[in-house]
Amino acid sequence: MRRFILTLGALLALAVPASAQQVQNLAAINGWVAYIAQSNAGPLCGMGTEANSVGRFFWIKLERLNGDLHGFIQVGDRAWNVRQGATGRIVVGIDRQRAELNYTGTNRPDMIEASYRGAFRNFINFVEAFAGGYRMQVSFPGEDVAPWSADLRGTRAVTEAFLACARRI
């Protein structure tokens, strides 16, 4: 898993779709975008937002590794200085549902990455909750980081494009 995270971190060095090779945007609305990218490991589906003027970003990504689909979330802030390999927890709340994820610091000090684990039954249920949600809140228990909040209105179209991408890879 560590090798996967390091490889993925290197491939997505800027944590935005444009940083991957051969990127194709699939849908965009209300500041959220879905895309497919060709990485060294194969196709990668993603959706997220560059967020806003405060420098935050949130990406949900899906990649096929050794025949299995793996979901993960990347969260970042240009003001962060997280050491590589640092660990902790984040909680992603979508309306009344919550998923708790363990994160690892990446090779970028402004980004953390979490493999999907949580209260949602599986990653696709998490993505579907995202599509139907109105508001998302991301919190960082035990850290000196204020919770983030994001408007999810309009994400259904972006999520449907993401899920169609996931079915193709």
C-alpha positions as CSV (number, residue, x, y, z in Angstrom):
1,M,0.0,0.0,0.0
2,R,2.8,2.4,0.8
3,R,4.3,1.8,-2.6
4,F,0.9,2.5,-4.2
5,I,0.6,5.8,-2.2
6,L,4.1,6.9,-3.2
7,T,3.6,6.0,-6.8
8,L,0.2,7.7,-6.9
9,G,1.6,10.8,-5.2
10,A,4.4,11.0,-7.8
11,L,1.8,10.7,-10.6
12,L,-0.5,13.3,-9.2
13,A,2.2,15.7,-8.0
14,L,-0.1,18.7,-8.3
15,A,-3.3,17.0,-7.0
16,V,-5.3,18.3,-9.9
17,P,-6.5,16.5,-13.0
18,A,-4.2,18.6,-15.3
19,S,-1.1,17.1,-13.6
20,A,-1.8,13.6,-14.9
21,Q,-1.0,12.5,-18.4
22,Q,-3.8,12.5,-21.1
23,V,-6.5,14.1,-19.0
24,Q,-10.0,14.3,-20.3
25,N,-12.7,16.3,-18.4
26,L,-16.0,14.5,-18.3
27,A,-18.3,17.0,-16.5
28,A,-18.0,20.2,-14.5
29,I,-20.5,22.1,-12.4
30,N,-20.5,24.4,-9.4
31,G,-16.7,24.2,-9.0
32,W,-16.6,20.4,-9.1
33,V,-15.2,18.4,-12.0
34,A,-15.1,14.7,-13.1
35,Y,-12.3,13.5,-15.3
36,I,-10.4,10.4,-16.5
37,A,-6.6,10.4,-16.7
38,Q,-4.1,8.0,-18.0
39,S,-1.4,7.3,-15.4
40,N,1.5,4.9,-15.6
41,A,-0.6,2.3,-13.7
42,G,-3.5,2.7,-16.2
43,P,-6.8,4.7,-16.2
44,L,-7.7,6.7,-13.2
45,C,-11.2,8.3,-12.6
46,G,-11.5,11.3,-10.4
47,M,-13.8,14.1,-9.2
48,G,-13.3,16.9,-6.9
49,T,-12.6,20.6,-6.6
50,E,-9.7,22.9,-6.5
51,A,-11.9,24.4,-3.9
52,N,-11.4,28.1,-3.6
53,S,-9.2,31.1,-3.0
54,V,-8.0,29.8,0.4
55,G,-6.0,27.1,-1.4
56,R,-7.9,23.9,-0.3
57,F,-8.7,21.0,-2.6
58,F,-10.6,17.7,-2.2
59,W,-10.4,14.8,-4.7
60,I,-12.1,11.5,-4.8
61,K,-10.3,9.0,-7.1
62,L,-10.7,5.5,-8.3
63,E,-8.0,3.3,-9.9
64,R,-7.8,-0.4,-10.9
65,L,-4.8,-2.1,-9.2
66,N,-4.1,-5.8,-9.7
67,G,-7.6,-6.2,-11.0
68,D,-9.4,-4.6,-8.1
69,L,-10.9,-1.1,-7.9
70,H,-9.3,1.0,-5.1
71,G,-10.9,4.2,-3.9
72,F,-9.1,7.0,-2.1
73,I,-9.5,10.6,-1.1
74,Q,-6.9,13.4,-1.3
75,V,-7.4,16.5,0.8
76,G,-5.0,19.4,0.9
77,D,-4.4,23.0,1.7
78,R,-1.5,25.1,0.3
79,A,-0.9,26.4,3.8
80,W,-0.3,22.9,5.3
81,N,3.1,21.5,6.1
82,V,2.4,17.7,6.7
83,R,5.5,15.5,6.8
84,Q,5.6,12.5,4.5
85,G,4.3,9.4,6.3
86,A,2.4,11.3,9.0
87,T,-0.8,9.6,10.0
88,G,-4.1,10.7,11.4
89,R,-7.9,10.6,10.9
90,I,-10.3,12.7,8.9
91,V,-14.1,12.5,9.1
92,V,-16.1,13.2,6.0
93,G,-19.8,14.0,6.7
94,I,-22.3,14.2,4.0
95,D,-25.6,15.5,5.3
96,R,-26.3,13.0,8.1
97,Q,-23.9,10.3,7.0
98,R,-20.3,10.1,8.2
99,A,-17.2,8.2,7.1
100,E,-14.0,8.1,9.2
101,L,-10.8,7.6,7.2
102,N,-7.2,7.1,8.2
103,Y,-4.8,9.3,6.2
104,T,-1.1,9.3,5.4
105,G,1.0,12.3,4.5
106,T,2.2,12.2,0.9
107,N,5.4,13.4,-0.7
108,R,3.7,16.8,-0.9
109,P,3.6,18.7,2.4
110,D,0.3,20.3,1.4
111,M,-1.7,17.0,0.9
112,I,-2.9,14.0,2.8
113,E,-4.3,10.8,1.2
114,A,-6.7,8.3,2.7
115,S,-7.8,4.9,1.4
116,Y,-11.5,4.5,1.8
117,R,-12.7,2.9,5.0
118,G,-15.7,4.0,6.9
119,A,-19.3,4.0,8.0
120,F,-20.6,3.9,4.4
121,R,-20.9,0.2,3.4
122,N,-18.5,0.6,0.5
123,F,-16.8,3.2,-1.6
124,I,-19.6,3.4,-4.2
125,N,-22.1,4.0,-1.5
126,F,-19.9,6.9,-0.3
127,V,-19.8,8.3,-3.9
128,E,-23.6,8.0,-4.2
129,A,-24.1,9.8,-0.9
130,F,-21.8,12.5,-2.2
131,A,-24.0,12.8,-5.4
132,G,-27.2,13.1,-3.4
133,G,-25.8,15.3,-0.7
134,Y,-26.4,19.0,-0.1
135,R,-23.4,19.7,2.2
136,M,-20.1,18.1,3.0
137,Q,-18.0,18.7,6.1
138,V,-14.5,17.5,6.5
139,S,-13.0,17.5,10.0
140,F,-9.7,16.5,11.4
141,P,-10.1,15.0,14.9
142,G,-7.0,15.6,17.1
143,E,-5.5,18.2,14.8
144,D,-5.4,22.0,15.0
145,V,-7.4,22.3,11.7
146,A,-10.8,23.9,11.6
147,P,-13.5,21.8,9.8
148,W,-14.1,22.5,6.2
149,S,-17.5,22.8,4.6
150,A,-18.5,22.5,1.0
151,D,-21.6,22.9,-1.1
152,L,-22.5,19.7,-3.0
153,R,-25.4,21.1,-5.0
154,G,-24.9,20.1,-8.6
155,T,-22.6,17.2,-7.9
156,R,-25.0,14.6,-9.2
157,A,-24.0,15.3,-12.8
158,V,-20.3,15.2,-11.9
159,T,-20.7,12.0,-9.9
160,E,-22.7,10.3,-12.7
161,A,-19.8,11.1,-15.1
162,F,-17.3,9.7,-12.4
163,L,-19.3,6.5,-12.0
164,A,-19.6,6.0,-15.7
165,C,-15.8,6.3,-15.9
166,A,-15.5,3.8,-13.0
167,R,-17.6,1.3,-14.9
168,R,-15.3,1.6,-17.9
169,I,-12.0,1.0,-16.1
